[in-house]
């Protein structure tokens, strides 16, 4: 089990981008990094993939999100790392 500092956990919610990412993952079963970046851009936040990745790492560190490398055939670029909310059943 991941040990998470309470203040670190709460600090995740101070950032509007991370809150939006969590809302996106609540709405959809899973998202790739590029899909998350595209959704953020549609909301007016233009970010690089490395910028989005930094937010994802903070969410993972807080125990809210996990990622899984894999192959998903419905995507044009079939090899993608996808992100899920931690504890949300697939």
C-alpha positions, 0 to 999 in steps of 0.5 A, a space after each residue: 500500500 502506498 503511504 501518502 502524506 496528508 498535506 501532499 494529498 490535499 495539495 493536489 487539489 490546489 491546482 485547477 489543471 489536476 482537478 480537471 484531470 481528475 474530473 476527466 478520469 471520472 468521466 471516462 474509463 481511462 485516458 492516454 496522456 495525449 487524450 488528456 492533453 487534448 481535453 485540457 486544450 479544449 478547456 483553454 489550457 494548452 500544455 505540452 505532453 511533458 507538462 501534463 506528465 508532471 501533473 500525472 506524476 503528482 496525482 500518482 504520488 498522491 495515490 489518486 491515479 495509476 498508469 498502465 502501459 499496454 496495447 489498445 487496438 481502438 487507437 490509431 497509435 495502438 501502443 499507449 500508456 493509459 491512466 486510470 483513477 486509483 481504485 476505479 474498476 475497469 
